[in-house]
Amino acid sequence: MRTKMLVITIICCICMAAGNLWGLFGADLAEMNGWNHFQASLPFVVSNSVGCFTGILGGMVSDSKSPGKLTALGSLSIGTGLVFLGLFKTSLPMVVFSQGFLLIACQTFASVGLVSAAMKWFPMEQKNRASGLASLGMGMSSAITAFLYQAVTGRLGFSAGMCVLGILYGGTGAVLAWNFRPAPVNASQSGSAGAAPVSAAAPARVIYKGITRKDAIRTPEFLMIVVSFCLSMSANLAINSQTVLIIRSYAGTAFPSWLFVAIGALGGITARLTAAMIGDRIGTFPLWRSMAAVFACCLLAFPFAGSIWIMLALYVIQQFCINSMIVCHYAAYALIFDSACTGFLTGLGSTGYYIAGIVVPAAAGLISDRAGSYTPVFLGLAVVEAATVLLLTRLGRKYAEKLGAVLPGTARKFWNR
């Protein structure tokens, strides 16, 4: 049954994460309508404003008795949003509504709820594996949707192509999500039959067992996770909201931008699989910190790459880091808090991501318009990622102290000193 629910979750996430690809088809809309960088980022900014609230709803969905049925409604809304983008492509207000209220908002509602619910099928010693596998569809969606978008819109045109994608994704996600079943009560915090914890970095108990939602949001660990996620995802938001525009500003139109996005998505898929395999062994927080550090280096190097192939390599590494950090974010709540409230906390914690999404893409658009280049944006975001590493170091120390866990090997000396 667990495998069946996992497969349903992966396929549903492929469908629902299509709402998170504004950086792909938003550039075509901007070119069609003559929008500047700020106008092109506006639908993405509004969507993140709404996502602050729907993320909480998504978390509550995962803690409910019928997460699949509620998620199915969100999936239908995503399909409707894609259709509306095709039908009202020349109207900025309608594009903002479609992207902001029907796509990202419901993608948050649906994917956060379903991924958190699927994770409850796994025992405590497999939380990184659960997070990586359950959210795998979100990484796969970028590659799959990029190819489908190019093939369908290239043959049918933008309007008809988006309508086809909306019907395909909305219908498939809704049918599968309807058949999702929640995990038995407390299944996630009882170890698997006869299994010992994978390592000291993957403990078999949580810090706050039996804690209520109200008390959980008052803990310093919750606040630090939210802020860390907000900071670590800032660069992701700036890049994903204007991916194609960034590529064209540095490399022109010689390299197909949709193919650039699809190849980059391979880094995301690899990251989620890698995090699923090694995250429980090396620890959630060491993995998160190391990915933030690598991401900062990539951001510093990207504007000075000079070659489209070096840019592509850096973009793949960036996507690897981003998706690894998302896996760690999901797993962090499950490691620290009682499973009865992890869905709600994951949804509430995701507001940090969407708050950053209100500010960062718009600021990146304004700065790049005034500077005539994205280079100042990349340098500023690198500093933010460096700050994330420092905060996560403190969070990891606090977690280790409260749990009494010792990270294995040399990782303990580096991250816990």
Secondary structure, DSSP 4 states (H G I P E B T S, - for coil): -HHHHHHHHHHHHHHHGGGG-HHHHHHHHHHHHT--HHHHHHHHHHHHHHHHHHHHHHHHHHTSS-HHHHHHHHHHHHHHHHHHHHHTTT-HHHHHHIIIIIIHHHHHHHHHHHHHHHHTTS-GGGHHHHHHHHTHHHHHHHHHHHHHHHHHHHHH-HHHHHHHHHHHHHHHHHHHHHT--PPPTTGGGSPPTTPPPS-TTS-SS-SBTT--HHHHTTSHHHHHHHHHHHHHTHHHHHHHHTHHHHHHHHHTTSS-HHHHHHHHHHHHHHHHHHHHHHHHHH-HHHHHHHHHHHHHHHHHHGGG--SHHHHHHHHHHHHHHHHHHHHHHHHHHHHHB-HHHHHHHHHHHTHHHHHHHHHHHHHHHHHHHHHTSSHHHHHHHHHHHHHHHHHHHHHHHHHHHHHT----THHHHHH--
